């Protein structure tokens, strides 16, 4: 069957949007160069952290809306999941200086205006070192206290990928793995009006005919000639560790600087993450990152010194040179759409991206103002 639309990229973004498009009645083929969820999604920690309250712009508004959508999004996927996908666990972010503590008080005051109370308590508060020790006795001393965030949640990314794939298949999406795309095929001239006619595969040069294409290939979008000028993305390698612990650690996400520690289950915790723009498309896990992450985790929770590294993951975050995701129609090519460049918050932005991009494709319009995220002109 000839698809109405081809989705290029099988991470959480591509799977979620393909699912929504199929629910809207479109015949969808999803192409993934490797295995679904093996790219940026593979190394994602799944932490659903609200943006800093002092930063208010189109992107932070989009992120807030997406986090609000997450409980119902995961509830809708529960029938396809073998485990709970979403948990609101909260976060302790250790403050590293007196100045940071002062800024944190301002952030907390603003967050109370932007988020509802959680179980009758403030969404965020600044707590003292003594209060940190009372909440989390296993943490290293927190001289300047911490932000206690009750909004922060966690999604199990591997489970989310599996559930989205099952939802896609149930909805009729044709998923083809190990199907690397060479380029989008177009007819006509961009100056006078080009249009999508299909997708050319790299392995056998075969062409899949279609009238619409959605690009959700993350950092690899820059490798497709047809869209590389419209979606200026570049890879930023991110590495994480999974540790087997001898006894359960905190339910809360623990953060200090760039180091996050969050419990995956009773026996394992995940530690992340590095951000390596200089690595290019090299996904090789490195001993230096392993050492850095393990040392950072032990510095936060000394009891992790006795833990064992059972997995070292590496993925390529799709960093945008404009520091924004590209969502919407690619200028100059009728039928070509993009949802790329989500950088470190791709998992967090999945529900809202799938909703607004599928709405745009299905109806030709979108209730959300996508102008701040429009792909570049040619």
N, C-alpha and C positions, 0 to 999 in steps of 0.2 A: 504494500500500500504506500502510495506517495504521501509523505507527511505534509501537513500544513505549515509546520514550523520545525526547524532543527535547533536544538539547544546544544551549544558547544561548551562542554565542561561539566563534569559530574561530581562536583563538591556539594556542600550543603546548599549553596546558592542556586546552582543549576538544577539540582533535584527538587528543591522546594518550588522553584518557579515553573519547572516542567509539570509538576503535580497540579499547581493552580491552573495552568493553561489547559491541561487535560480535563480538569473539573469544569472548565469553561467551554468544553466541547471541541477543542482543537485536537487534531491528530498530531502527536508529538514524537519526534525521534531525538533521543539524547545521545550524544557522542562523547566518549571519555577516552583520552589517549592512553590511560593506564587502567586503574581500577577506580570505581566510584569511591570518593572520599580519600584518595591517596595523595592529594596535593596539599594545599594549605589547610584543609580540614583535618588532615592526618595529624598535624602537630598542634592543633588548637587545644587550649586547655579547657575551654567551655565555661570560663568565668564570665558571668553576665553582670558587669560592673557599670553603674551609672557614670556618665561623664562628670567631670568636675563642675560644680554648680556655678562657678564664676565664669565659665566659658559658655556663653549662650549664642548660638548661631543656627543656621539651617541644619547642619550636621548633627549637633547635639539634640535638636528637636526631633530629628528623624530617629536617633538612637533611643531617646526616651520613649517615643511611641512604640518602637519595636520591643523594648523591654516590657512595656505594658501589655503587648500582644502575646508575649511568650507563654504564659500559663495556658491560655485557650488554644494556642498553636500546638503545644505539646499534648494537651488533652485530646485534640482532634486526631493526633497521631498515636494515641495510646493503644488503639486496637491493633496497630502494626508493631508495637514494641514488646520486647520480652522483659523489660525492666523499667522502673520509673525514669523518665527522661529529664524532669525538671524538679529542682528543689531550691527553695529559698533558704539559704544557710547563713547569710550575713558575712561581714568581713571586718577584720581588724587590720588597720593600716598603721604601722608604727611610724611615729613622727621622729625625724632625725635631728631636729634643732628647735630652739625656742622660737625662732622666726617662722619656721614651718607650722608650729603649733598655733601661732597667732593667725596665720593665713587660714588654718583649718577651722578656727572659730567662725571666720567670715563665711567660708564655704558651707558650714553646717547651718548657719542662719539662713542662707539662701536656699538650701535644699528643703527646708521646712516650708518654703513658699511654692516649691515645685513638685513635691511628692506628698502623698497622704501618709498619715501615721500608720505604723505597722503594729498591730495588736495593741493599740492604745499608746504606743511609745513613739518618740520622735524618729523620723526615718534615719537620721544620723546624729551623732553627738560626739563631742571630744571628751575623752575620759583620761583620768590620771594614771600614772605608772602603777599605783596601788590597785586601781580598779582593773587595769590590764592583768595584773598578776592574779587577781581574784577570778577573773573570767577564764584565763588561760595560764594555769600554774606552770605549764611546761615551756612557756616562752622565755627567751632571754629577757633580762630586765629592760624595760622601755622607759628610759630616763625622761623623755618628753611626752610620754603618754601615747595615745593613739586615737584615730578616728574609728568609732564603732558604727558601722553602716549596716542597717537592718534590711536595706533594699537588695543588696547583692545576692544573686542567685547563681546556680550552676546548672548547666545542661550537659548530659553525658553525650559527647560528640559522636563516639562510635555508635552508640545506640540510636542517636538521631539520624545518622547516615543510613543505618540499616532500616529504620522505620520509614524514612522518606523514600528509600528505594522500593520498599514493599508497597507503599502508598502509590508510587508512580506506576508500578506494575499492575496493581489492582485497577488503576484508572486508565490503563491502556497505553501508557508511555512505552515506546520501544527503546530499550536501553542497549547500546552497543559499546562494550568496553574494548580496550586496545584498538581504538579507531582514531588514530591521530589525524587531525585536519591540517591540510596544507594551506588552504585559503578558502575564503568565501568567493563564490563565482557570481559575477554581475554582468548585466547587459546594459549597453548605453554608456554615455559619457557623463562623468560627474558634474561637469559644467552645465549640462543641459538636462540632466535627470537620469541617473543610473538606477537600476533596480536589481534586487536579489533574484537569481535564478537557481541557485543551488549551493552545495558545499562539496569541495574536492578533497578526497582523502589522500593522505600522504603515502600510504603503504602500496596501494595498487593504482593510484591516480583515478579511481572510480569517482563518479559524481553522483551525489544524491540530490535529486531535483526538489526544490521547494520554493515558496514565494517569500518566506520570512525566516530570519535567522536571529537567534538571541545568543550573544556572546557572554558566557560566564566562566571564561577560562583563566581568570585571575591574572597572575603575572605573565602568563604565556600569551595574553592578548597582544602584547607587543610584537610577537613573532608572526602575526598574520598581517600581510602587506596591506590588505584592504582596509584595516581599521587602525593600524599602528599610529597614525597621526591624530586620530580622533580620541583614542583612549591611551594616554601616555602613562603606561605602567612600567614598573621595574620590580624585580624580585628583591626581597629582603629575607634572608634565611632566618628562620626561628627554630631553636632547638629546645627540647624539654626532656625531662627524665621521669620515669616511673620507678618509685622505690617500694620495695616490700618492707613493711614495718613489723616490729615484734609485738606492738600493742597499738590499738587504735589511737589516732591523733584527733585534733580538734575537728568538729564539723565545719567551723568557719573557715573561710578563705583567709589566709594570713599573708600579708604583704609588707615588704619593706623595700623601698626603691623599686628596682626592676625585678626583684625576686618575689615570686608567688609560690605558696604552698597550699594545695587543696586536696582534701581527701577524696579519693575515687570510690573506695569501698572500705570495709573493715580492715583489709590487709594491705592496701596500697595507697600511696599518695602520689600526686603529680607535682613536679617542680618545673617552673619556667620563669622567664623565657629569655632567650637571647634575641637580639635584633642586629642582623649582619648584612648591611647593604652592599658591602664590598665582596660578598661571596658570589654574586651573579646568580647563575642558574645551577650552581653546584649545591646539591642537597646532602652531601656527605656529612654525617655526624662527626664532630671533632673531639679529640681528647681534651682540648682546652675548654670547650663549652661544658663537657661532662664535669670537669674539675670545678669550674666556676659555679655551676648550678648546685652541685652537691655541697660545696663549701658554703654557699649562700643559704641553703636549706638548713644545714647544721647550725649556722650562726643564728638563725631564727628559732629553731627547735633543736636544742642540743641532743635530745634523745634520738634524733635521726642519724647520729654518728654510727649507730649499730645497725642501720638499715642496709638493704642490699639493692643495688641498681639492677632492675630486671628488664628495663627497656629504655632505649635512647632514641627519641624520635627527632626527625628534622623535616621541615617543610618550607615552602616558599610563600611568604606573605606577598600579596599584590599591592605594592606601595605605589601610590599615585604621585607623580611629580607636582601635581596641583594640590596635593594634600586633601583630596576629596574623592569620593567614589564617582564614577561616571554611570548615570542611570538615564536611559531613554533612547530616543532615536539618534542614530548616527547620521550626521548631516551629509547630504549629497548622495545617499543610497537608500532608496525606498525599500522598506521591508527589513532593514538591518537595525538591530537594537543591541544595547550593551548594558551589562550590570557587572562592572568590574571596579577594581581599585579600592576595595574596602579595608585594606591594610590590616590593622590589628583587631578590628571590630566586626569582621565579616560574619562570624557566628552570631554575634549580638544583633546584627542588622538583617539577619535572614528573614524573619517573619514579615517585616515591613517591606523589604526589597521585593520579596515574592509577591506581596499583595499589590504594590503600586506598579511594578513593571508588568505583571500579568494583566492588570486593569488597563494599562496603556495599550498593550498589544491587542487585547480582546475588544476594546471599545473605541480605541483611537484617542482616548482622553484619560485624564487621571485627576482625581480629586486633590491629590497632594501636589504642591508646587515643586516640580522637578527642575525648574530653571537653574537653581544653584548647582545642580549636578549634571547638567547637560554635557554630553560629549562635545569635544571641540569641533569647530568648523574645519573644513578641508582647505 
